[in-house]
Amino acid sequence: MNLKMIKSTSSSRSNKDTPNIVLAPSFEDKNKRISLRIMPGLIAQYDKDNFRAKLGEFAGLVHGNIENGTFGLLGATALFKGIKRPCINKNHDADVYAYVTNPDFTYTYVGIPRYSKKPPEKIQAPNDCVFVTYVTFNKKTDEFGAVGRILDWEWVFRDKEIPEYPYNHKVRYDKKVW
């Protein structure tokens, strides 16, 4: 798959009324792409709390549609289903999917003036980590064309035996999807 040809054309910046759409491989077929959404409220909360690194990670690693950025979730190397630890609540954790990417770098807005038009700064990724984005899928496509919702994202230590996977992935997740 030529990722350059299918990279998202939507913006990684949110406005207050429209959810941000992120492209990702389908959970059913990793060669097909789907649309996921992140509600502006989450981005607004991270901005309000001054979580500058989280905002940079979203722009460069989850969305990926910035100059010299990654391919975001389109570059996922693995997908797992079911979180075996508290995530949302025990009734929904089995429905949480984890997209795993392996970027060599990350992005941050730390040190960049708030509300500037500057892109996030590209910096070295944490050592021995993979990047995980948590998603749930809708029963049907929503009014924005999205089939799922991005819940959050984080850096996780990588597995020693399979370095493209999170540490202890067999214990962390119910199953590997692809």
Backbone as a chain_set.jsonl record, in Angstrom:
{"seq": "MNLKMIKSTSSSRSNKDTPNIVLAPSFEDKNKRISLRIMPGLIAQYDKDNFRAKLGEFAGLVHGNIENGTFGLLGATALFKGIKRPCINKNHDADVYAYVTNPDFTYTYVGIPRYSKKPPEKIQAPNDCVFVTYVTFNKKTDEFGAVGRILDWEWVFRDKEIPEYPYNHKVRYDKKVW", "coords": {"N": [[0.855, -1.174, 0.0], [0.644, 2.145, -0.901], [1.334, 4.549, 1.153], [1.697, 7.293, 0.933], [-0.069, 8.046, -0.998], [-2.543, 7.74, 0.131], [-2.723, 9.291, 2.336], [-4.256, 11.27, 4.859], [-6.372, 14.047, 4.069], [-7.595, 15.829, 5.635], [-7.583, 18.374, 8.207], [-5.365, 18.601, 11.04], [-6.095, 20.268, 12.985], [-8.662, 21.292, 15.203], [-12.029, 22.561, 15.152], [-14.537, 24.117, 17.189], [-17.029, 22.949, 16.701], [-17.003, 20.798, 14.926], [-16.087, 17.43, 14.688], [-12.773, 16.101, 14.57], [-11.544, 14.326, 11.854], [-9.878, 11.283, 11.41], [-7.868, 9.16, 9.5], [-7.602, 5.597, 9.288], [-6.392, 2.177, 9.248], [-8.769, -0.385, 8.513], [-10.413, -2.386, 10.985], [-11.293, -4.767, 10.08], [-9.951, -5.306, 7.685], [-6.755, -4.606, 7.089], [-5.789, -3.341, 4.84], [-7.72, -1.699, 3.892], [-9.107, 1.555, 4.317], [-10.532, 3.488, 6.965], [-12.653, 5.959, 8.54], [-12.131, 7.672, 11.536], [-13.179, 9.454, 14.468], [-12.375, 12.234, 16.52], [-13.617, 13.914, 19.175], [-13.921, 17.436, 19.395], [-13.968, 18.301, 22.022], [-12.162, 16.74, 23.54], [-9.652, 17.478, 22.537], [-9.843, 20.197, 23.114], [-9.915, 20.048, 25.916], [-7.366, 19.003, 26.491], [-5.899, 21.161, 25.55], [-6.801, 23.202, 27.267], [-5.835, 22.187, 29.686], [-3.225, 22.481, 29.2], [-1.678, 20.446, 28.021], [0.684, 20.082, 26.201], [2.404, 18.255, 24.942], [0.686, 16.069, 24.441], [-1.062, 17.234, 22.576], [0.694, 17.709, 20.455], [1.409, 15.056, 19.876], [-1.064, 14.094, 18.979], [-1.397, 15.609, 16.582], [0.914, 14.879, 15.061], [1.288, 12.06, 15.3], [-1.121, 10.575, 15.695], [-3.083, 11.753, 13.969], [-1.373, 12.641, 11.878], [-1.215, 14.329, 9.679], [0.683, 16.487, 9.018], [3.358, 18.635, 7.991], [6.242, 16.84, 7.157], [5.41, 14.787, 8.787], [4.289, 11.711, 10.346], [2.483, 8.893, 9.026], [0.365, 8.785, 10.626], [-2.309, 6.977, 12.074], [-2.619, 5.394, 9.844], [-0.218, 4.201, 9.462], [-0.137, 2.069, 11.191], [1.144, -0.854, 12.767], [0.133, -2.979, 14.089], [-2.913, -4.255, 15.499], [-4.895, -4.527, 18.312], [-7.484, -6.064, 20.29], [-9.692, -5.458, 23.007], [-9.167, -4.487, 26.232], [-7.37, -5.451, 29.001], [-7.441, -4.238, 31.481], [-8.548, -1.589, 33.61], [-10.106, 0.779, 31.573], [-12.232, 2.294, 30.123], [-14.742, 1.416, 31.325], [-15.552, -1.615, 33.075], [-17.524, -2.882, 31.595], [-17.181, -2.061, 28.999], [-14.543, -2.313, 28.223], [-13.753, -4.57, 26.78], [-14.464, -3.9, 24.243], [-12.685, -2.039, 23.328], [-10.23, -1.041, 21.051], [-6.752, -1.226, 20.174], [-4.579, 0.575, 18.377], [-1.337, 0.197, 17.136], [1.647, 1.895, 16.61], [5.003, 2.525, 15.416], [6.811, 4.846, 15.646], [9.896, 6.656, 15.131], [10.202, 9.055, 16.201], [8.572, 11.8, 17.892], [6.106, 14.355, 18.45], [5.735, 17.687, 19.69], [4.167, 20.494, 21.245], [5.367, 21.866, 23.205], [7.028, 24.7, 24.301], [6.327, 26.112, 22.066], [4.565, 28.963, 21.129], [1.267, 29.323, 22.395], [-1.609, 28.879, 20.394], [-0.311, 29.64, 18.098], [0.513, 29.555, 14.618], [2.347, 27.71, 14.052], [3.727, 24.485, 13.279], [3.853, 21.436, 15.275], [6.853, 20.652, 17.131], [9.283, 18.37, 16.024], [10.623, 15.684, 17.737], [12.891, 13.343, 19.351], [11.595, 10.075, 19.875], [10.347, 8.465, 22.895], [12.644, 6.207, 24.43], [12.712, 2.715, 23.696], [9.921, 2.322, 23.301], [6.533, 1.951, 22.035], [3.837, 3.449, 20.206], [0.528, 3.858, 21.175], [-2.851, 3.988, 20.263], [-6.103, 4.37, 21.382], [-9.305, 3.119, 20.578], [-12.838, 3.004, 19.964], [-15.452, 1.308, 18.2], [-18.295, 2.281, 16.275], [-21.723, 1.192, 16.051], [-22.876, 1.864, 13.694], [-22.128, 3.993, 10.862], [-21.415, 7.369, 11.64], [-22.841, 10.758, 11.527], [-20.751, 12.2, 10.47], [-19.375, 10.538, 8.873], [-17.709, 8.804, 10.137], [-16.611, 5.708, 11.534], [-15.801, 5.039, 13.993], [-14.446, 6.009, 17.249], [-11.88, 7.942, 18.625], [-10.346, 7.452, 21.658], [-8.108, 7.972, 23.318], [-4.494, 8.274, 23.592], [-1.109, 7.048, 23.932], [2.356, 6.583, 24.947], [3.907, 3.424, 25.227], [5.857, 0.936, 26.814], [7.916, -1.133, 24.753], [7.64, -4.563, 23.648], [10.01, -7.045, 24.503], [10.511, -9.385, 23.058], [8.926, -9.203, 20.698], [9.398, -6.483, 19.21], [7.748, -4.626, 17.862], [5.377, -4.598, 19.149], [3.371, -3.732, 22.065], [4.754, -3.969, 25.387], [4.263, -6.987, 27.132], [1.96, -7.719, 25.724], [0.243, -9.938, 25.418], [-0.924, -10.181, 27.861], [-2.006, -7.689, 28.282], [-4.037, -7.318, 26.33], [-7.066, -8.741, 24.906], [-7.045, -10.066, 22.382], [-5.076, -10.361, 19.331], [-5.8, -8.574, 16.47], [-4.864, -7.993, 13.855]], "CA": [[0.0, 0.0, 0.0], [1.404, 3.389, -0.968], [0.739, 5.416, 2.163], [1.719, 8.683, 0.492], [-1.237, 8.304, -1.84], [-3.797, 7.702, 0.879], [-2.611, 10.109, 3.543], [-5.425, 12.11, 5.112], [-6.355, 15.421, 3.582], [-8.244, 16.709, 6.607], [-6.665, 19.116, 9.069], [-5.185, 18.09, 12.399], [-6.615, 21.287, 13.908], [-10.095, 21.162, 15.433], [-12.821, 23.721, 15.538], [-15.359, 23.722, 18.332], [-18.282, 22.308, 16.333], [-16.831, 19.648, 14.051], [-15.063, 16.506, 15.161], [-11.638, 15.929, 13.694], [-11.562, 13.005, 11.24], [-8.569, 10.654, 11.283], [-7.915, 7.932, 8.719], [-6.93, 4.461, 9.918], [-6.722, 0.9, 8.615], [-9.97, -1.028, 9.044], [-10.192, -3.522, 11.877], [-11.637, -5.974, 9.323], [-8.967, -5.501, 6.629], [-5.799, -3.512, 7.289], [-5.52, -2.675, 3.565], [-8.806, -0.748, 3.64], [-9.064, 2.635, 5.303], [-11.782, 3.932, 7.57], [-12.584, 7.255, 9.221], [-12.4, 7.723, 12.966], [-13.313, 10.848, 14.877], [-12.053, 12.637, 17.882], [-14.448, 15.079, 19.423], [-13.135, 18.615, 19.762], [-13.913, 18.453, 23.472], [-10.953, 16.137, 24.079], [-8.549, 18.372, 22.151], [-10.028, 21.43, 23.9], [-9.538, 19.766, 27.302], [-5.899, 18.936, 26.532], [-5.414, 22.534, 25.385], [-7.098, 23.91, 28.521], [-4.934, 21.664, 30.715], [-1.873, 22.783, 28.727], [-0.987, 19.198, 27.706], [1.291, 20.431, 24.922], [2.931, 17.044, 24.308], [-0.456, 15.298, 23.933], [-1.549, 17.903, 21.371], [1.669, 17.423, 19.41], [1.262, 13.639, 19.52], [-2.258, 13.943, 18.147], [-1.148, 16.17, 15.257], [1.956, 14.186, 14.32], [1.296, 10.598, 15.376], [-2.461, 10.012, 15.538], [-3.601, 12.301, 12.716], [-0.275, 12.489, 10.938], [-1.295, 15.198, 8.507], [1.474, 17.7, 9.167], [4.569, 18.575, 7.181], [7.259, 15.921, 7.686], [4.799, 13.964, 9.816], [4.122, 10.286, 10.098], [1.213, 8.628, 8.366], [-0.634, 8.642, 11.671], [-2.804, 5.614, 12.274], [-2.454, 4.617, 8.613], [1.048, 3.481, 9.59], [-0.213, 1.081, 12.281], [1.776, -2.147, 12.511], [-0.649, -4.02, 14.763], [-4.182, -3.852, 16.106], [-5.344, -5.455, 19.346], [-8.847, -5.813, 20.769], [-9.969, -5.805, 24.393], [-8.205, -4.019, 27.223], [-7.475, -6.271, 30.21], [-7.216, -3.383, 32.652], [-9.56, -0.541, 33.519], [-9.898, 1.823, 30.559], [-13.462, 3.093, 30.182], [-15.323, 0.711, 32.463], [-15.418, -3.054, 32.843], [-18.501, -3.338, 30.611], [-16.815, -1.619, 27.656], [-13.126, -2.505, 27.937], [-13.609, -5.611, 25.764], [-14.739, -3.288, 22.939], [-11.652, -1.049, 23.013], [-9.164, -1.499, 20.162], [-5.487, -0.516, 20.362], [-3.722, 0.69, 17.193], [0.056, 0.323, 17.54], [2.595, 2.402, 15.624], [6.384, 2.462, 15.889], [7.588, 5.986, 15.133], [11.209, 6.921, 15.731], [10.149, 10.402, 16.748], [7.268, 12.265, 18.326], [5.888, 15.789, 18.231], [5.273, 18.409, 20.86], [3.985, 21.941, 21.164], [6.063, 22.467, 24.336], [7.936, 25.744, 23.847], [5.745, 26.839, 20.931], [3.51, 29.82, 21.683], [-0.103, 28.857, 22.288], [-2.418, 29.409, 19.291], [0.49, 30.075, 16.951], [0.245, 28.756, 13.415], [3.506, 26.844, 13.863], [3.481, 23.053, 13.493], [4.566, 20.943, 16.457], [8.274, 20.347, 16.962], [9.621, 16.951, 15.907], [11.677, 15.322, 18.686], [13.152, 11.909, 19.496], [10.594, 9.307, 20.621], [10.864, 7.823, 24.109], [13.392, 4.968, 24.181], [12.094, 1.404, 23.94], [8.465, 2.452, 23.383], [5.655, 2.013, 20.875], [2.77, 4.419, 20.414], [-0.751, 3.158, 21.147], [-4.043, 4.833, 20.185], [-7.265, 3.584, 21.804], [-10.46, 3.425, 19.738], [-14.025, 2.144, 19.973], [-16.16, 1.373, 16.925], [-19.741, 2.507, 16.328], [-22.557, 0.17, 15.425], [-23.101, 2.342, 12.326], [-21.387, 5.206, 10.515], [-22.076, 8.556, 12.188], [-23.168, 11.835, 10.592], [-19.52, 12.752, 9.91], [-18.758, 9.487, 8.069], [-16.772, 8.043, 10.97], [-17.096, 4.424, 12.037], [-15.277, 4.828, 15.332], [-14.104, 7.189, 18.036], [-10.581, 7.886, 19.298], [-10.512, 7.707, 23.087], [-6.884, 8.533, 23.888], [-3.256, 7.739, 23.026], [0.002, 7.1, 24.883], [3.553, 5.787, 24.714], [3.928, 2.21, 26.045], [7.104, 0.194, 26.604], [7.827, -2.163, 23.718], [7.898, -5.94, 24.028], [11.401, -7.43, 24.232], [10.531, -10.453, 22.059], [8.347, -8.67, 19.462], [9.538, -5.047, 19.499], [6.701, -3.761, 17.293], [4.191, -4.728, 20.0], [3.535, -3.246, 23.44], [5.227, -4.903, 26.401], [3.265, -7.827, 27.778], [0.726, -7.596, 24.931], [-0.652, -11.085, 25.633], [-1.615, -9.942, 29.125], [-2.694, -6.392, 28.163], [-5.177, -7.323, 25.396], [-7.751, -10.027, 24.72], [-6.558, -10.759, 21.187], [-4.481, -9.611, 18.237], [-6.702, -8.56, 15.318], [-3.921, -8.15, 12.73]], "C": [[0.898, 1.232, 0.0], [0.762, 4.396, -0.03], [0.729, 6.872, 1.73], [0.464, 9.023, -0.302], [-2.533, 8.351, -1.041], [-3.757, 8.496, 2.165], [-3.811, 11.046, 3.663], [-5.262, 13.51, 4.544], [-7.062, 16.351, 4.552], [-7.199, 17.325, 7.526], [-6.537, 18.459, 10.43], [-5.631, 19.115, 13.438], [-8.13, 21.133, 14.01], [-10.755, 22.52, 15.528], [-13.835, 23.223, 16.547], [-16.613, 22.936, 17.97], [-18.128, 21.019, 15.543], [-15.774, 18.712, 14.603], [-13.96, 16.376, 14.114], [-11.65, 14.504, 13.171], [-10.13, 12.525, 11.023], [-8.749, 9.378, 10.471], [-7.111, 6.846, 9.412], [-7.22, 3.213, 9.1], [-7.965, 0.307, 9.282], [-9.599, -2.17, 9.974], [-10.481, -4.826, 11.145], [-10.587, -6.324, 8.27], [-7.982, -4.34, 6.679], [-5.426, -2.799, 5.995], [-6.632, -1.714, 3.153], [-8.737, 0.346, 4.692], [-10.47, 3.019, 5.746], [-11.565, 5.306, 8.188], [-12.95, 7.082, 10.685], [-12.545, 9.184, 13.339], [-12.81, 11.027, 16.299], [-12.871, 13.892, 18.117], [-13.583, 16.254, 19.862], [-13.025, 18.816, 21.267], [-12.658, 17.868, 24.081], [-9.742, 17.014, 23.762], [-8.638, 19.667, 22.973], [-9.613, 21.218, 25.351], [-8.017, 19.685, 27.444], [-5.296, 20.331, 26.38], [-5.613, 23.319, 26.675], [-6.134, 23.48, 29.638], [-3.461, 21.868, 30.366], [-1.04, 21.512, 28.517], [-0.384, 19.328, 26.307], [1.86, 19.203, 24.198], [1.797, 16.212, 23.715], [-1.0, 15.912, 22.643], [-0.602, 17.666, 20.199], [1.594, 15.981, 18.937], [0.041, 13.428, 18.641], [-1.972, 14.411, 16.724], [-0.18, 15.303, 14.449], [1.861, 12.684, 14.272], [-0.068, 9.953, 15.199], [-3.025, 10.447, 14.185], [-2.569, 12.147, 11.611], [-0.26, 13.44, 9.767], [-0.612, 16.54, 8.766], [2.731, 17.538, 8.31], [5.629, 17.739, 7.889], [6.718, 15.029, 8.795], [4.819, 12.489, 9.468], [2.851, 10.11, 9.276], [0.115, 8.391, 9.393], [-1.037, 7.191, 11.828], [-2.724, 4.769, 11.017], [-1.157, 3.816, 8.633], [1.044, 2.43, 10.692], [0.4, -0.247, 11.854], [1.022, -3.301, 13.163], [-1.929, -3.396, 15.322], [-4.6, -4.944, 17.078], [-6.745, -5.078, 19.776], [-8.963, -6.265, 22.216], [-8.852, -5.393, 25.332], [-8.417, -4.825, 28.505], [-7.084, -5.489, 31.458], [-8.255, -2.278, 32.551], [-9.186, 0.526, 32.485], [-11.098, 2.76, 30.593], [-14.252, 2.621, 31.402], [-15.36, -0.764, 32.103], [-16.418, -3.591, 31.821], [-18.118, -2.989, 29.183], [-15.363, -1.909, 27.285], [-12.879, -3.578, 26.882], [-13.811, -5.057, 24.357], [-13.725, -2.228, 22.535], [-10.586, -1.716, 22.141], [-7.928, -0.639, 20.399], [-4.679, -0.578, 19.067], [-2.299, 0.938, 17.675], [0.886, 0.834, 16.36], [3.98, 2.424, 16.26], [7.215, 3.624, 15.371], [8.921, 6.137, 15.865], [11.242, 8.28, 16.404], [8.731, 10.717, 17.177], [7.198, 13.767, 18.069], [5.385, 16.422, 19.516], [5.075, 19.883, 20.532], [4.65, 22.633, 22.354], [7.073, 23.477, 23.786], [7.446, 26.522, 22.639], [4.607, 27.685, 21.479], [2.108, 29.269, 21.394], [-0.826, 29.608, 21.173], [-1.584, 29.99, 18.153], [0.128, 29.178, 15.765], [1.385, 27.78, 13.149], [3.115, 25.385, 14.062], [4.211, 22.599, 14.757], [6.015, 20.627, 16.112], [8.471, 18.835, 16.947], [10.799, 16.664, 16.84], [11.827, 13.799, 18.743], [12.046, 11.243, 20.312], [11.199, 8.762, 21.904], [11.557, 6.497, 23.754], [12.552, 3.746, 24.509], [10.579, 1.457, 24.082], [7.802, 2.321, 22.014], [4.527, 2.98, 21.224], [1.43, 3.725, 20.213], [-1.89, 4.176, 21.177], [-5.261, 3.956, 20.442], [-8.521, 4.078, 21.102], [-11.62, 2.5, 20.099], [-14.726, 2.324, 18.628], [-17.653, 1.513, 17.152], [-20.467, 1.309, 15.729], [-22.872, 0.553, 13.981], [-22.288, 3.618, 12.116], [-22.143, 6.42, 11.042], [-22.277, 9.632, 11.124], [-21.944, 12.479, 9.952], [-18.782, 11.722, 9.05], [-17.767, 8.633, 8.842], [-17.412, 6.754, 11.466], [-16.588, 4.128, 13.441], [-14.849, 6.124, 15.97], [-12.766, 6.962, 18.729], [-10.779, 8.311, 20.748], [-9.308, 8.409, 23.698], [-5.691, 7.878, 23.208], [-2.16, 7.894, 24.057], [1.193, 6.31, 24.363], [3.545, 4.629, 25.707], [5.27, 1.511, 25.783], [6.896, -0.908, 25.577], [8.173, -3.537, 24.279], [9.341, -6.308, 23.661], [11.492, -8.475, 23.117], [9.986, -9.996, 20.706], [8.317, -7.155, 19.611], [8.511, -4.125, 18.856], [5.415, -3.797, 18.104], [4.448, -4.101, 21.368], [4.022, -4.364, 24.362], [4.054, -5.676, 26.983], [1.922, -7.811, 27.05], [-0.246, -8.75, 25.133], [-1.455, -10.933, 26.916], [-2.454, -8.66, 29.045], [-4.01, -6.481, 27.392], [-5.788, -8.707, 25.284], [-7.219, -10.789, 23.519], [-5.921, -9.797, 20.197], [-5.432, -9.716, 17.053], [-5.912, -8.766, 14.031], [-2.578, -7.586, 13.116]], "O": [[1.81, 1.339, 0.819], [-0.239, 5.024, -0.376], [-0.167, 7.619, 2.123], [-0.006, 10.16, -0.275], [-3.516, 8.941, -1.49], [-4.659, 8.386, 2.995], [-4.312, 11.551, 2.659], [-4.17, 14.078, 4.537], [-7.121, 17.557, 4.308], [-6.068, 16.847, 7.606], [-7.479, 17.835, 10.919], [-5.553, 18.857, 14.639], [-8.799, 20.874, 13.01], [-10.133, 23.504, 15.928], [-13.973, 22.015, 16.737], [-17.211, 22.311, 18.846], [-19.062, 20.218, 15.502], [-14.678, 19.152, 14.951], [-14.204, 16.526, 12.917], [-11.754, 13.562, 13.956], [-9.282, 13.262, 10.52], [-9.672, 8.603, 10.722], [-6.085, 7.113, 10.039], [-8.187, 3.183, 8.339], [-8.176, 0.486, 10.482], [-8.588, -2.842, 9.773], [-9.977, -5.879, 11.535], [-10.355, -7.501, 7.99], [-8.34, -3.21, 6.346], [-4.8, -1.74, 6.047], [-6.492, -0.993, 2.165], [-8.351, 0.091, 5.832], [-11.444, 2.889, 5.005], [-10.43, 5.758, 8.338], [-13.94, 6.436, 11.028], [-12.085, 10.061, 12.608], [-12.822, 10.118, 17.129], [-12.81, 14.833, 17.326], [-12.625, 16.08, 20.615], [-12.075, 19.444, 21.736], [-12.127, 18.424, 25.042], [-8.905, 17.259, 24.631], [-7.626, 20.166, 23.464], [-9.021, 22.111, 25.957], [-7.446, 20.226, 28.39], [-4.289, 20.644, 27.016], [-4.706, 24.018, 27.127], [-5.68, 24.305, 30.43], [-2.569, 21.485, 31.123], [0.158, 21.499, 28.799], [-0.893, 18.746, 25.349], [1.8, 19.128, 22.971], [1.927, 15.702, 22.602], [-1.361, 15.185, 21.717], [-1.049, 17.446, 19.073], [1.703, 15.708, 17.742], [0.095, 12.673, 17.67], [-2.267, 13.698, 15.764], [-0.432, 15.026, 13.276], [2.308, 12.074, 13.301], [-0.162, 8.879, 14.606], [-3.397, 9.613, 13.361], [-2.853, 11.595, 10.548], [0.639, 13.361, 8.93], [-1.251, 17.592, 8.737], [3.108, 16.422, 7.953], [5.878, 17.917, 9.081], [7.475, 14.567, 9.648], [5.313, 12.089, 8.414], [2.222, 11.091, 8.881], [-0.945, 7.857, 9.065], [-0.207, 6.288, 11.728], [-2.757, 3.541, 11.103], [-1.02, 2.847, 7.888], [2.105, 1.947, 11.089], [0.202, -0.704, 10.729], [1.246, -4.464, 12.828], [-2.008, -2.194, 15.577], [-4.656, -6.123, 16.728], [-7.156, -3.924, 19.65], [-8.42, -7.297, 22.611], [-7.73, -5.89, 25.237], [-9.528, -4.871, 29.031], [-6.468, -6.031, 32.376], [-8.797, -2.059, 31.467], [-8.095, 1.095, 32.523], [-10.984, 3.899, 31.047], [-14.402, 3.351, 32.382], [-15.212, -1.119, 30.933], [-16.186, -4.649, 31.236], [-18.672, -3.56, 28.244], [-14.995, -1.759, 26.12], [-11.887, -3.503, 26.157], [-13.379, -5.672, 23.382], [-13.89, -1.582, 21.5], [-10.105, -2.807, 22.449], [-8.036, 0.528, 20.777], [-4.161, -1.631, 18.697], [-2.075, 1.796, 18.529], [0.834, 0.281, 15.262], [4.117, 2.352, 17.482], [8.233, 3.401, 14.715], [9.053, 5.798, 17.041], [12.203, 8.614, 17.097], [7.798, 9.98, 16.858], [8.132, 14.361, 17.531], [4.705, 15.785, 20.32], [5.737, 20.436, 19.654], [4.522, 23.847, 22.51], [7.875, 23.148, 22.911], [8.083, 27.493, 22.228], [3.766, 27.177, 22.221], [1.818, 28.813, 20.289], [-0.674, 30.821, 21.028], [-2.099, 30.75, 17.333], [-0.51, 28.14, 15.943], [1.386, 27.094, 12.127], [2.275, 25.073, 14.906], [5.09, 23.304, 15.252], [6.356, 20.371, 14.957], [7.894, 18.114, 17.761], [11.841, 17.314, 16.753], [10.979, 13.065, 18.236], [11.61, 11.787, 21.327], [12.417, 8.611, 22.004], [11.096, 5.763, 22.88], [11.783, 3.74, 25.47], [10.006, 0.725, 24.889], [8.427, 2.55, 20.978], [4.297, 3.287, 22.394], [1.218, 3.073, 19.191], [-1.9, 5.096, 21.994], [-5.434, 2.921, 19.798], [-8.781, 5.279, 21.033], [-11.409, 1.353, 20.493], [-14.606, 3.373, 17.995], [-18.211, 0.945, 18.091], [-19.881, 0.517, 14.991], [-23.106, -0.316, 13.14], [-21.823, 4.239, 13.071], [-23.364, 6.5, 10.91], [-21.926, 9.437, 9.96], [-22.081, 13.231, 8.987], [-17.689, 11.997, 8.555], [-17.058, 7.819, 8.249], [-18.603, 6.715, 11.777], [-16.908, 3.086, 14.014], [-14.876, 7.188, 15.352], [-12.545, 5.919, 19.344], [-11.308, 9.386, 21.029], [-9.461, 9.329, 24.501], [-5.861, 7.021, 22.341], [-2.241, 8.744, 24.944], [1.064, 5.481, 23.462], [3.222, 4.812, 26.881], [5.755, 1.501, 24.651], [5.84, -1.538, 25.531], [8.907, -3.654, 25.261], [9.827, -5.91, 22.602], [12.433, -8.459, 22.323], [10.534, -10.369, 19.669], [7.326, -6.598, 20.084], [8.4, -2.963, 19.248], [4.46, -3.093, 17.776], [5.597, -3.955, 21.784], [3.738, -5.542, 24.143], [3.002, -5.114, 27.285], [0.868, -7.881, 27.683], [-1.456, -8.551, 25.026], [-2.544, -11.495, 27.041], [-3.504, -8.569, 29.681], [-4.984, -5.813, 27.74], [-5.126, -9.715, 25.53], [-6.968, -11.991, 23.596], [-6.181, -8.594, 20.213], [-5.829, -10.816, 16.67], [-6.257, -9.62, 13.214], [-1.642, -7.617, 12.316]]}, "num_chains": 1, "name": "protein.A"}
